[in-house]
């Protein structure tokens, strides 16, 4: 990674990580502290890789601003095409919501 951040130094807040884990697994599951730490570290590595790839894409296009399209492109570059459709759906919903808020504010 061209990024100066070391994933070993990055510590994600435990509470949001645990919330995501519990939402994904559903009720009736317990998680060891070691598991929580491993998932938090894996998440940090995933985020750093995504940011690095998105940054490369923006730099290649001569932009200093990383946008959502760069993140979608990073998923393909990092061999995670399964995330592209969900990301695009989420982005479309976000943009629609923002457009409705803008229209509402103009009235």
Secondary structure, 3 states (H helix, E strand, C coil): CCCCCCCCCCCCCHHHHHHHHHHHHCCCCCCCHHHHHHHHHHHHHHHHHHHHHHHHHHHHCCCCCCCHHHHHHHHHHCCCCHHHHHHHHHHHHHHHHHHHHHHHHHC
